[in-house]
Amino acid sequence: MNKQEQELRKKSPVQIKNKKAAFEYFFIEEFTAGIVLTGTEIKSIRAGKASLVDTYCTIIHGELWVKGMSISPYFYGSYNNHEQKRDRKLLLTRREINRLESATKQTGYTIVPTLVFIDDNGRAKMDLALCKGKKAYDKRQTLKEKEDRREMDRAMKVYK
């Protein structure tokens, strides 16, 4: 991901993050995919009413699907409001899907959504990561590094 793409994500009015993913997994490779949504789903995402908790991706018949993503029903929706936890199709190129499929056949690798954002054209996009699970000692190391960074920031704040 280059600097221009990072700035686009920071400018996005909606950023729904999967904070637990960075703690649970090592990110090997990252991708950006489009999401196939219905009318009321995109309205709920623009209102920030979505969650990536316990969400994962799977490849079925050569197509990438996100499972477990929760998008709350749109408040002003009528009888044709969307289902909250349905499977949603993700849009990637054939080459990227094939690369992900071959990687996930190896043990220990999975595809995890990390961020949902709105791009400049008003479309919902999802950042995915090819991940490898962390062991318990890796998680303790991550917590220790986070605490050390926090202490350094406190010390720098007092020093200034």
Secondary structure, 3 states (H helix, E strand, C coil): CCHHHHHHHHHCCCEEECHHHHHHEEEEEEEEEEECCCHHHHHHHHCCCEECCCCEEEEECCEEEEECCEECCCCCCCCCCCCCCCCEEEECCHHHHHHHHHHHCCCCEEEEEEEEEECCCCCEEEEEEEEEECCHHHHHHHHHHHHHHHHHHHHHHHHC
